[in-house]
Amino acid sequence: MDATLRPYDPDAEADREALWALKRAFETELGAGDETKAAAYDAKLTDDYRRRWLAWVDRCVADGPRCVTVADAGGPVGYVFLLPERLAFVWDAAVVNELYLRPAARGTGLADDLMDAAVAVAREQDLPMDRLLLDVDPDNDRARAFYDRHGFEPWGEIVARELRR
């Protein structure tokens, strides 16, 4: 697939719509194969969530214009979202918040290009620890193999609990 990488443009409505469509696909795929997860991810994808998420992306891009990079093949087909440097103290490292490619763009090398772009931006950040972190579902073998190939190793474990009980 012939594509170029470029910064996300929050002022271009076409970019905003495409980024939201990619984010929605990312979230939907997170729940694939597990009805409970699928319902939870689907329930959060409301118009209010869309508005709030895009506003948050805008704030992040205002802090670091290169924190969201899109793969463009006649329109965005994927993206990588690296948290801006001001959030480095959340995990004491750079953080890949999301990396997503449409299924048709997978296996083309674009994911490698997006990861390389994220690493380049992370290397420019002033970090408490010289690390790049991300969260990956341990059952997602394809993603695990991709991140392993890029030198990621287990480092701690994230645990979660519900806030409303």
N, C-alpha and C positions, 0 to 999 in steps of 0.2 A: 504494500500500500504506500503510495506516494503521499507523504505528509510533511509538514514543517512544524516546528515548535515555536511558540510565541507566547508572550505574556497575555494573560487574560485581560480584557478591556472592560472594566465595570461600567463604562459610559456607553458601550455599544449594546443596545437592546438585544441584538441577535446573539451576542456572547452571553448575556445574562440568561436568556431563554435556553440556550444550548447547555450552559453550565448547570442550570437547574434540571434539565432533562437527564444529563449525565449523573448528577447527584441522585436523582430519583431512581435511576437504573441501578446505581451502586447500592443504595439502601434496599431496594427490592431484591437484588441478588444476594444480599447478606442473609435474608430470611429464607432463601430457596431451600426446599427439602425439609423444613421444620415448620410445621403449621403454627406453633406458638410464636416462634421468632418472626415468621412471615407476618402474622397478625400484628405483632408489636411494631415492626418496622413500618408496615403499611399504615397503621393508625397514627403514627407521628407525622406522616407526609401530608399535612394539612396546608391550606393557604397561609395560615398564620406562621407555621413552621417555615414555609418557603420564604415568606417576607423576612422573618427573623434571621434565617440562615444567610440569605443574600446580603442583608445588612451587615452581618458579621463578616462575611467575605469582603465586603466593601471596606470595613474597618481594617481588616488584615492587609488587604492590598494597599490601602493608604499608608500603612506602616512599612510595608515591604512590597513594592510593585511587582517583584519577580516571585512572590511566594505562591502564586497560582500560575502554572504554565499549562497551556493547552496544546494538544496535538491536533493540527488542523489539516484536514484532507477535503477541502471544499466546504468546510464547516467543522466545528470541534467534534472529534471522535473519542477524545479522552483527555484526562487532566491529571496533574499531580498538585497537591495542595500541601505546601510546607508551612508550618506555623511561623509567623514573623518572629524576629529576634526578641522582641519585647516579651514574648511568652516563654522564652528559654528557661526561665526559672521554675516553670511548672514541673518540668521533668529534669531540670539541670542539663538539658541537651537540646539539640534540634529535633523536631518531630515532623515526620511525614504524617499529616492528618488523614489524607486519602490519596490513593492512586487508583484510577479506574480507566479502563478502555472498553469500548463497545466490543462485543464478541467478534464482530467481523474484522476488527483491527488487531486482535490478539494473534500472537505468533509471527508478527511482522517486524519485530525489533523496536516498535514504538514504546513499549513499556520500558525497555532498556534505556531508550533516549530520555524518557520522562524521569526515570530514576537518576540518570546522570545529571539532568538539569537540577533536580532537587539536591543532589550531593554538592554540586557546584555552588548553589546558593547557600547551603548549610555551611560549607567551608568558609564563607565570607562572614558568617555570624560570629559574634563575640559570645562564646558559650561557657558556662561554668564547667562542663565536662565535654571533652572532644568526642561526642557520640551523636549518632543519628538513630532515633528510635521510631518504631511504628508498632501498631497493634495488628496482629493477624490471627484469624480464626485457625486454631490448631487442626481443624478438620478440613481446611482448604488446602489440599495437597498441591494444587497448581501454584497457588500464591506462595506457599511455604517453599517450594522448589525455586521459584523466582527469587525470593528474598535470600535464600541460602546461596544461590548463584551470585548474588550481589554482596556477599560477605556478612549478612546479618546472622547473629547468633542469639540464642535465648539469653535474656538478661532480666532476671526477676520474673515476676508473674503478676498479672493484673487480676484482681478479684473485685467483685461488684456485689452490691445488694440493692434491693428496691428501697426507695425512700418512702413510698406510700404503702402502708400495710394496714 
